[in-house]
Amino acid sequence: MDRLAFAVIGAGHFGKNYIRVLQKMPGAELRAVTARKKESLRALRAALPSAVIVTDEISGVLENPAIDCAIIATPPETHFAYAKKAMENGIHVLLEKPMVTNLADALRLRAVLRKNPVTFMVGHQYAYHDCINYLKKNLKGFGKISGYIGEHYYPGPAREDATCLQDAGTHQLSIIQHLFNPGKLEKIRAVSENLPAARAGGKRAGKGGDFVFAALDFETGLHAEFALCWSSPEKIRRSIIVGQKKLALFDDVLQNDKLTIY
């Protein structure tokens, strides 16, 4: 197969990036895009080539035999149903994070995948970052890894359909899992709070989750901590790896020299 035909399900904040990238990616063909709002549909039809299907009929796209792959970037509560339908129709799936909103749906989705052996992945991009993978290949030189510290602060958007932990914590957890394969989680301490502006009113009042701090201990002896906030005035994305022989600082916000080993 020379080219893979892609559908992007959802043309919001994340979906727009996938639409842009797919039109420039060798070996990929943007075949269909879905959106819910009429104004979004009009804008997409005006901006995209006429050969691209633009529709609000998601089921029809996910049942289309001409679609090889689907990127699902819709609200989290829809992820299970759309990913399930795509896989049952033999379509490969890239699902935006959070994968689903509860453990039961995660287990159900795994069962669907086992019956339909397509490629399925979640948008944990740090597992494919050059610096993270360089660390993974060279961790033996650090000696015993005793600690991981992560910071993920950013100036919004504060989502109505997910908590800060679901939005940004998935990145931290995927880095920890990818680098260390730390085994069973034995202990966790966590704090999740709304900031004062959110408590004062608005849709997110009372939900918690503008700021999250978590400390985790794993069966391998790894201790990991991370702090998250989506109401920060600046973007901070840092990770510190503490080993017996070496330390590493990964700063993804820097334009150059993102990884320093001490």
DOFIKE-731288 format. One record per residue (C-alpha): x, y negated, z negated. Coordinates in pm, 1 decimal. Layout:
! residues N
X:Y:Z .
...
END
This chain:
! residues 262
0.0:0.0:0.0 .
162.6:-324.8:118.9 .
-67.3:-565.6:-62.5 .
-287.7:-538.0:-369.5 .
-626.4:-709.8:-361.7 .
-692.9:-900.3:-684.0 .
-1006.0:-1035.3:-845.9 .
-983.5:-1297.8:-1119.3 .
-1276.2:-1268.4:-1358.0 .
-1316.3:-1605.0:-1525.3 .
-1185.8:-1937.0:-1395.5 .
-1137.9:-2123.3:-1722.0 .
-821.2:-2231.4:-1902.7 .
-629.2:-1906.9:-1840.1 .
-805.0:-1796.0:-1523.5 .
-693.7:-2105.9:-1333.3 .
-329.1:-2012.5:-1391.3 .
-383.3:-1662.5:-1251.7 .
-563.2:-1804.7:-946.8 .
-267.7:-2034.7:-879.0 .
1.7:-1769.9:-930.5 .
-167.6:-1498.2:-725.3 .
-178.9:-1722.5:-418.7 .
201.5:-1749.1:-432.1 .
289.0:-1394.0:-534.5 .
437.6:-1162.1:-269.9 .
240.1:-840.5:-236.5 .
-72.2:-986.5:-396.2 .
-387.1:-1104.6:-221.4 .
-649.4:-1307.1:-405.1 .
-972.8:-1146.6:-285.3 .
-1235.4:-1268.3:-535.2 .
-1289.0:-1516.4:-818.9 .
-1581.3:-1537.6:-1059.1 .
-1703.1:-1832.0:-1265.3 .
-2011.2:-1901.9:-1474.9 .
-2064.6:-2275.0:-1425.4 .
-2210.2:-2417.7:-1104.8 .
-1958.5:-2702.4:-1100.0 .
-1672.7:-2453.2:-1127.7 .
-1812.2:-2248.3:-840.5 .
-1838.3:-2559.0:-622.4 .
-1481.7:-2665.2:-704.0 .
-1343.1:-2317.9:-636.3 .
-1521.8:-2287.9:-301.1 .
-1380.8:-2624.9:-198.5 .
-1026.0:-2538.5:-306.4 .
-987.1:-2173.6:-202.5 .
-966.0:-2020.1:146.4 .
-1299.6:-1907.4:287.7 .
-1179.7:-1544.8:280.6 .
-1183.9:-1550.1:-103.3 .
-1515.7:-1441.5:-253.0 .
-1633.7:-1698.1:-509.7 .
-1930.9:-1582.5:-712.7 .
-2097.1:-1563.1:-1052.2 .
-2187.9:-1196.4:-994.2 .
-1918.6:-1021.2:-1197.0 .
-2068.6:-672.3:-1172.1 .
-2065.6:-686.9:-793.7 .
-1696.6:-779.1:-789.1 .
-1604.2:-501.6:-1033.4 .
-1791.7:-248.4:-819.9 .
-1635.3:-365.7:-493.0 .
-1418.4:-85.8:-344.4 .
-1203.3:-348.3:-172.7 .
-1070.3:-471.2:-510.3 .
-756.9:-296.6:-635.4 .
-686.4:-499.8:-948.5 .
-884.3:-723.6:-1182.6 .
-749.5:-991.7:-1414.0 .
-1007.9:-1049.7:-1684.3 .
-986.6:-1394.6:-1845.4 .
-1336.5:-1432.5:-1985.9 .
-1444.1:-1489.7:-2350.9 .
-1322.9:-1208.6:-2581.3 .
-1669.5:-1073.2:-2657.9 .
-1704.5:-978.6:-2288.7 .
-1367.0:-802.9:-2257.9 .
-1479.0:-452.8:-2346.8 .
-1771.6:-440.6:-2103.7 .
-1582.0:-587.6:-1808.8 .
-1265.9:-381.3:-1860.9 .
-1475.5:-65.3:-1899.0 .
-1664.2:-130.6:-1576.2 .
-1346.7:-208.2:-1384.5 .
-1165.3:106.3:-1499.5 .
-1466.2:326.5:-1432.0 .
-1457.8:197.9:-1074.6 .
-1088.3:279.6:-1033.6 .
-968.8:-80.9:-1064.9 .
-639.8:-160.1:-1240.4 .
-684.5:-411.5:-1523.8 .
-486.7:-696.4:-1674.9 .
-690.7:-809.8:-1975.1 .
-627.2:-1140.8:-2146.9 .
-568.9:-1137.0:-2519.6 .
-725.8:-1071.6:-2758.0 .
-791.8:-734.8:-2595.7 .
-1120.8:-689.4:-2782.0 .
-1271.5:-830.7:-3100.6 .
-1284.7:-516.4:-3316.8 .
-1113.7:-181.8:-3367.0 .
-1415.3:23.3:-3257.7 .
-1412.1:-136.2:-2912.2 .
-1034.9:-86.8:-2887.8 .
-1075.5:286.6:-2951.0 .
-1364.8:307.9:-2705.8 .
-1159.8:132.0:-2440.9 .
-873.4:376.3:-2496.3 .
-1116.2:663.7:-2439.7 .
-1233.8:505.9:-2113.9 .
-875.1:469.2:-1996.9 .
-798.7:833.8:-2069.2 .
-1086.4:936.9:-1845.5 .
-987.9:687.9:-1573.8 .
-606.3:684.4:-1542.6 .
-559.7:339.5:-1389.2 .
-298.2:86.7:-1493.2 .
-422.0:-108.0:-1795.4 .
-233.8:-382.9:-1973.2 .
-302.2:-676.9:-2202.1 .
-155.7:-1024.3:-2149.2 .
128.3:-991.3:-2399.4 .
379.2:-1175.8:-2184.5 .
658.8:-1179.0:-2440.5 .
707.5:-806.2:-2391.8 .
833.3:-901.9:-2042.8 .
1039.4:-1206.2:-2139.6 .
1406.5:-1181.7:-2039.3 .
1530.1:-1298.6:-2380.4 .
1311.7:-1056.5:-2574.2 .
1420.6:-768.1:-2355.7 .
1787.6:-869.2:-2387.7 .
1742.8:-850.4:-2763.8 .
1574.9:-513.0:-2737.7 .
1870.1:-372.9:-2542.9 .
2127.1:-513.3:-2787.6 .
1965.6:-467.7:-3128.2 .
2204.6:-186.9:-3223.5 .
2479.3:-444.6:-3257.0 .
2279.0:-625.5:-3525.3 .
2304.1:-341.5:-3774.9 .
1999.9:-263.1:-3986.3 .
1722.8:-511.8:-3911.2 .
1575.3:-637.9:-4235.5 .
1359.6:-928.3:-4128.0 .
1164.5:-1110.2:-3859.6 .
1032.1:-1466.4:-3888.0 .
802.6:-1613.3:-3624.0 .
647.7:-1956.1:-3567.6 .
379.0:-2025.1:-3310.1 .
241.4:-2379.6:-3330.2 .
65.2:-2557.5:-3047.0 .
-163.5:-2859.0:-2988.3 .
-477.6:-2666.9:-2892.3 .
-708.7:-2583.4:-2746.5 .
-882.8:-2469.0:-3064.3 .
-1102.4:-2192.8:-2927.9 .
-1464.2:-2133.5:-3019.1 .
-1451.3:-1766.5:-2914.7 .
-1147.6:-1648.9:-3113.5 .
-949.1:-1727.8:-3425.6 .
-596.4:-1862.9:-3425.6 .
-477.5:-1516.2:-3532.2 .
-646.9:-1352.3:-3233.6 .
-521.4:-1621.1:-2997.3 .
-155.1:-1656.6:-3104.0 .
-97.7:-1379.9:-3356.0 .
-121.7:-1121.4:-3081.2 .
199.9:-1264.7:-2935.5 .
382.7:-1228.6:-3265.7 .
256.9:-876.1:-3321.5 .
348.2:-771.3:-2967.7 .
704.0:-904.2:-3012.3 .
740.9:-714.9:-3340.4 .
606.6:-393.2:-3191.2 .
810.1:-424.0:-2870.4 .
1141.7:-503.3:-3039.8 .
1133.1:-281.4:-3344.9 .
868.5:-9.7:-3306.3 .
829.9:-50.5:-3683.6 .
584.5:230.5:-3747.5 .
298.0:224.8:-3992.2 .
197.7:-102.0:-4155.2 .
219.7:-44.8:-4530.3 .
139.6:-383.8:-4678.8 .
3.2:-716.2:-4558.1 .
-54.2:-1051.7:-4725.5 .
-226.5:-1323.1:-4529.1 .
-379.8:-1667.8:-4563.9 .
-617.5:-1815.2:-4308.6 .
-755.4:-2166.1:-4349.2 .
-937.5:-2435.9:-4160.3 .
-768.2:-2773.4:-4159.3 .
-963.8:-3057.6:-4327.0 .
-1098.5:-3199.4:-3999.9 .
-1254.1:-2864.2:-3912.9 .
-1403.7:-2818.7:-4260.4 .
-1574.8:-3157.0:-4235.4 .
-1808.5:-3037.2:-3961.1 .
-1830.8:-2910.9:-3607.3 .
-1873.2:-2566.8:-3456.9 .
-1564.5:-2416.9:-3621.6 .
-1645.9:-2533.1:-3975.1 .
-1639.5:-2242.1:-4217.5 .
-1484.0:-1991.2:-3978.2 .
-1126.7:-2025.1:-4097.3 .
-828.1:-1977.5:-3878.1 .
-681.6:-2317.3:-3781.6 .
-372.1:-2214.8:-3978.2 .
-259.1:-1858.5:-4048.7 .
33.7:-1722.3:-4247.1 .
97.7:-1347.5:-4263.7 .
364.4:-1129.8:-4425.8 .
388.5:-763.8:-4322.2 .
589.1:-469.9:-4453.0 .
636.7:-160.5:-4236.8 .
731.8:197.0:-4318.9 .
1071.7:155.6:-4151.1 .
1164.2:-114.2:-4403.9 .
1110.1:-405.5:-4166.9 .
968.4:-718.7:-4329.2 .
802.6:-961.5:-4088.4 .
646.5:-1302.4:-4143.9 .
480.0:-1541.7:-3905.6 .
298.5:-1874.3:-3919.7 .
42.5:-1989.5:-3663.4 .
-138.9:-2318.2:-3605.0 .
-332.7:-2444.7:-3304.9 .
-368.0:-2798.6:-3443.7 .
1.4:-2889.0:-3430.5 .
118.6:-3219.4:-3277.3 .
396.1:-3033.2:-3095.6 .
458.8:-2691.8:-2945.8 .
686.4:-2463.2:-3147.9 .
754.0:-2104.4:-3044.6 .
1046.8:-1960.7:-3237.1 .
1151.6:-1619.4:-3357.4 .
1436.3:-1530.9:-3594.7 .
1575.2:-1176.6:-3619.6 .
1777.5:-1099.2:-3931.6 .
2025.7:-810.4:-3915.0 .
2310.6:-694.0:-4137.2 .
2573.0:-797.0:-3881.0 .
2404.6:-1057.8:-3661.5 .
2120.7:-1308.5:-3650.9 .
1927.1:-1423.7:-3346.2 .
1719.0:-1733.4:-3277.0 .
1477.9:-1728.4:-2983.1 .
1326.0:-2068.0:-2900.6 .
1090.3:-2042.3:-2606.4 .
1021.1:-2416.7:-2593.8 .
1376.9:-2498.7:-2487.8 .
1441.1:-2540.8:-2117.2 .
1783.3:-2375.0:-2139.2 .
1970.6:-2152.7:-2384.6 .
1652.2:-2012.6:-2532.9 .
1839.1:-1733.6:-2712.5 .
2129.1:-1785.4:-2955.5 .
2302.1:-1499.7:-3136.9 .
2502.2:-1570.1:-3452.0 .
END
